[in-house]
């Protein structure tokens, strides 16, 4: 049996603020993400985690992308296209490796964790 090494992880916040429509934030499509991970057979190389809270609540709908070489914080994800781009990024990392560029639609949502108090 071949064991694959996880090359990246995607941690999506669905906590106290993220995804809370009653607080005016967009819903986080958890089931869509989980189903896509299965459909695209990403589970062995790209770990998907759903977190209760990643911390920078002022950025709401936060996601953390991690590879061995990089850590990318994304905030204020609000559209279906944002989450589909996360899936596209994961598929490309799965196929081409961790040096995959961040899609432009997500790049504008990037922030440095140290910027947020």
N, C-alpha and C positions, 0 to 999 in steps of 0.2 A: 504494500500500500504506500503510495507516494504522499508525503506530507508537505504541504505548501507552507512557505514562510509568509507571514503577514508583512506586507510592505508598506501599508498605510492604514490610518484609521480616520473615521469620520464620526465625531461626537456631536450630536444634535441636542440642543437644550429644549426641554419641554417641561419647564419648572414653574416657579412662582410667577414669572412674568411672561416668559416665552410661550407663545401659542395661546395665550389667554385672551380670547375674543372679548370677554367681559371687561378687560382692561384696555380695549381698543387695539390689541395686537392681532396680527393675522394668525390663523390656525397653522400649526406645524403638521404637515401631512405624513404622520408616522407610518400609517399602514402602507401608503404609496411607496415610501422609502424602503420599508422592510420587504415588500413584495418585489420591488425592483432589484434589490440585492439578491433575492432568490432567482428571479427571472434571468438576470445577467450573470449568475453564478459568481458573484463577487465575494461571497462569505469567507472563502479560504484565504484570500490575499488582502482584502480591504475590510477591516473590522468596522461594523456599524454599531454604535452605542447610542442609546437614548438616555440623556442625563436629566436628573431632577433640576439641577441648577449649575451652570458653568460660572456664574459670578457677575459678569458685567451687565447687570440688569438694565442699565440705561441704554444699552445697545439692543435690547429685546430681539428675540428670535436669532440667537447666537449659535454658531457652529464652529467647531475647532477641527481643522484638518491637520493631521500629523503624519510625517514620514520620518525616516531615520535622520534626515538632513534638515528638516524644516518643520515649522509650526505656523499655521496660518489661522488667524482669528477672523471670523466674518460676523457681521451684525446687521440688524435691521433687514433680514431676509423676509420678504413679504409676498412674493409672487410665486406662482407655480413654476415659472421659468427659472427662478433661483434654485429651487429644489431639484428640478430636472437637470440643471447645470452641475449640481453636486453629483448626481448620478453619472452624468457624462464624464466628469473629472475622474470619478472612481473607476469607470470603465477604461478610460485612457491610461490611468496609472496601472491598472490590472494588465493591460496589453503592452504598454511601452515602458513602464517603470516610473519611479518616483520623481524624475526630473520633469514630469508633465507640467505644462504651464497652466495657471489658473485661468479659467474662462473669463473674458472681459466683463460679462454681466455680473460676475462675482468679485472681480478685482476692485470695483468701486465700493464694495462693502467691507473691504479689508480694513482692519484697525490693529494697532499694537496694544497688547494687553496693558502695558505700563502706562498708556495714555489715559486709561479709565481708572477712576478712583473708587 
